[in-house]
Amino acid sequence: MAKAVQNGNRPLSYKSKKMMKPDTVNATSNFSNVMLTGTILLANVDMNGLLDYSLKAFFGGAIWLGYKITADYLERKRKSKNK
């Protein structure tokens, strides 16, 4: 098969390899776009509601963990008495 050519007899890949250099302007603009999107999303978050939910989740998890540890302890104690 014939190779695709551009500017005479050079293959297309020659130009793309020659022109490859880091684009720092584009990387900065991508970062600023991500930061802008994050700022907009976080601006609409109800921080008091989020804090309230996180406290409830923390204490609910701590209570569940306490019950789970107690249940495991009692189960091991019951099994050791049966042996």
C-alpha positions in Angstrom: 0.0 0.0 0.0 1.2 3.5 -0.7 1.9 5.8 2.3 -0.1 9.0 2.6 2.2 11.9 1.7 2.2 15.6 2.5 4.6 18.2 1.2 6.2 16.1 -1.4 7.5 12.6 -0.5 7.4 13.0 3.3 4.9 10.7 5.2 2.3 12.4 7.4 3.9 11.1 10.5 7.1 13.0 9.8 5.4 16.4 10.3 3.6 15.2 13.5 6.8 13.9 15.0 8.7 17.1 14.1 6.0 19.4 15.5 5.5 17.6 18.8 6.3 19.9 21.7 4.7 20.4 25.0 1.8 22.8 25.0 2.0 24.6 28.3 -0.7 27.1 27.5 -3.2 24.3 26.9 -2.2 22.5 30.2 -2.7 25.7 32.2 -6.1 26.4 30.6 -7.2 22.8 31.3 -6.2 23.2 35.0 -8.0 26.6 35.2 -11.1 25.0 33.6 -11.1 22.2 36.2 -10.6 24.7 39.0 -13.5 26.9 37.7 -15.8 23.9 37.4 -14.9 22.8 41.0 -15.5 26.3 42.4 -18.9 26.5 40.7 -19.9 23.1 41.9 -18.7 23.8 45.5 -20.5 27.2 45.6 -23.8 25.4 45.3 -23.1 23.0 48.2 -24.9 23.6 51.5 -21.9 23.4 53.9 -24.1 23.4 57.0 -26.1 20.4 55.7 -22.9 18.7 54.6 -21.4 19.1 58.1 -24.7 17.9 59.7 -24.7 14.8 57.5 -21.1 14.0 58.1 -21.5 14.3 61.9 -24.6 12.0 61.8 -22.7 9.5 59.6 -19.7 9.5 61.9 -21.7 8.9 65.0 -24.0 6.4 63.3 -20.9 4.5 62.1 -19.3 4.6 65.5 -22.5 3.2 67.1 -22.7 0.5 64.4 -19.1 -0.4 65.0 -19.6 -0.7 68.7 -22.5 -3.1 68.2 -20.5 -5.1 65.7 -17.5 -5.5 68.0 -19.8 -6.4 70.9 -21.6 -9.0 68.8 -18.4 -10.5 67.6 -17.0 -10.6 71.1 -20.2 -12.3 72.4 -20.2 -14.8 69.5 -16.6 -15.8 70.2 -17.4 -16.1 73.9 -20.4 -18.3 73.2 -18.5 -20.5 70.9 -15.6 -21.0 73.4 -18.1 -22.0 76.1 -19.7 -24.6 73.9 -16.4 -26.4 73.2 
